[in-house]
Amino acid sequence: MRMAFDPAPEEEREELYRRFTEELAEPLQMEHRFAESSERKRVAIMVSREDHCLSDLLWRWRSGELGAEVVAVISNHPDHADQVGSLGLPFHHVPIGNDDKEGSEERVLELLSGEIDLLVLARYMQILSANFLRQIEVPAINIHHSFLPAFVGADPYARAHERGVKLIGATAHYVTEELDAGPIIDQDVTRVSHRDEIDDLKRIGRDIERLVLSRAVMAHLDDRVLLDGARTIVF
């Protein structure tokens, strides 16, 4: 259940939360959480070379639609430094070496640990280790450029083209240790045909990816997503 209500006066809230816990939640063995809608969550974005999801999130942040504070953008490529810097946001280039991926993740943890409430992977084309996910201690949302559970992993548009699919889609999900298997928050699809080549599928797919990721991120920021095992309930 998700309940939205006008807050009690600030000086009465601590007592309200205590009484709710002791008189209702504990006797019923209830998992519960209070979230203040006035408190804007802090978000970091990780991205690789493709910037369509990053640009969309930054536009929504700048227009006030995102409802959060973007505190940093981190990339394993330097391509987006000017775009991010022009908005007055910190940009960190953290290259990923084949022989020092652990060191790169440690650098990201140094930048973000304790500083954010949500990590968004806006087409960040690297697999985060289980150790990183444990240490970051906040939820991470990823956009996968396929309609999961189909075409898990790399190059889903090429694999979809090989199979002659008539629908392509995108999936936003929470990141877990198992690749592309986290609880799904949002999905969407669009029709394609035999006339569409791989580049056409990628172009069409970019629009779906932007929309699906932004919807998932905003649902999380609005506290409208509840985890139910491997599934989500989105209000």
Phi, psi and omega in degrees: 000140173238128181234128175253133182210158176294136185288152170290159175308146188304323183287349181256355189290318181302318179293321178299314181295320180297314182295320179300317181294311187284323187266339184235305187294311182294314178300328181265005183052048185266131168277131184210163179203138172258134178234130179271116183293341181281346181270113182280128181286153181259127188238137169245145181242132173247138188211154173254231187277321183285130190248009187295320178288320176301311182300321180295315180296320179293323177297316180294324177294314183295327181277355181084003182283333186288328178071034180206171175255122173276117186259341180192151170238129182238135180220151174272006174226153183273005192302326190260013184300316183293316180301313182290317181297328180295340179265002179078020181258147177293134176240131182236122176266114180238093182295152180250113176266145181300332183257004182213044178296324179297320178295323178295317179294324177297322178296318178296319179298322177298323181286326193247334187303126179079359185253348187227163175250343182207139174247129180245125176263099185265071188066049172272111193267046174227147178271123179279138183286160177299323179297318178298314182298325178290320186281334182291330170061024172222158177296150174234135179247132180241149171253123178251131186276055169196164179273088182301147014271011177282144172056055174291148175093207189276159174053046182294329180293320177296318181290325176294320179296320179299324182274355179065039183295155179251356174226137168237158183206186178218154184225128172256129185214159172288146182274131175232177181294332178274126186302125174055030182240009182287165180305131185277132180260316184208150176213159173202162181220165170213156183279144173226174182222179179296342180286339186278124175274179183301317180297325176295317180298320179295317181296314179295320183294330181300323179295318179294318181301314180302311185293315183295316180296315182296321178296318181294316181297315181292325176297318178294315182296332178274005182057042179256006182246124175245134177275134177229081185068238179271005182244168172237153168246120184246118180274000000 
